[in-house]
Amino acid sequence: MNNTNTLILICVETNNKSLTDLQYIDAALKHYYRISNEIKLDYLPMETKTKYNDSGIIKKINKKISKFDKYEIIYCLDTDKIVARYEDIKLNEEINKYCLENNIKIVWFCENIEDVFLHQHISDSDKVRMAKKFSRENQLGKSTKESLSRKTLTSKTSNLLLIFDEILEQKRK
């Protein structure tokens, strides 16, 4: 994309205060992709994926994209317990359908973003501390290019690079 007015709006499952998920995603994007000044990366905290079609979230998205000629909207969401819980499977199917109908791309983290980048379950009370630690270490934790490039999701994997390969140019190594 060479348009000087391009927004990549990344909607994440975190709140305005903690901003945990964006620390992992931002580290991966900066590690793997060339992000020129022509592209603006912006994050929109949704708190939870259940707000994927919430009118307040949709208003915020529309306000942000209205200032740009070109944009991509990407939802970055946890799969949660897709093997064990019917409710999670059903919600994920609803989100997939909504995103397909509204030209929104989806990045999934199986089961959650901490599983993908840290390979461990993190309690809610430790998520902010662990995200800050991850950010300070300036690495990608235990994630690899392969684990971030999965077409079919298994534990500790994501399709993050597959989705962003459609939008951004990878760095040459």
Salt bridges, closest charged atoms under 4 A:
ASP26 OD2 - LYS30 NZ 2.75
ASP42 OD2 - LYS64 NZ 2.87
GLU47 OE1 - LYS51 NZ 3.45
GLU72 OE1 - LYS105 NZ 3.93
ASP80 OD2 - LYS49 NZ 2.97
GLU87 OE1 - ARG85 NE 3.56
ASP88 OD2 - ARG85 NE 3.70
GLU94 OE2 - LYS90 NZ 3.61
GLU101 OE2 - LYS97 NZ 3.21
GLU111 OE1 - LYS81 NZ 3.31
GLU114 OE1 - LYS127 NZ 3.49
ASP124 OD1 - LYS127 NZ 3.80
ASP126 OD2 - ARG129 NH2 3.60
GLU137 OE2 - LYS133 NZ 3.97
GLU166 OE1 - LYS105 NZ 3.19
GLU169 OE2 - ARG34 NH1 2.62
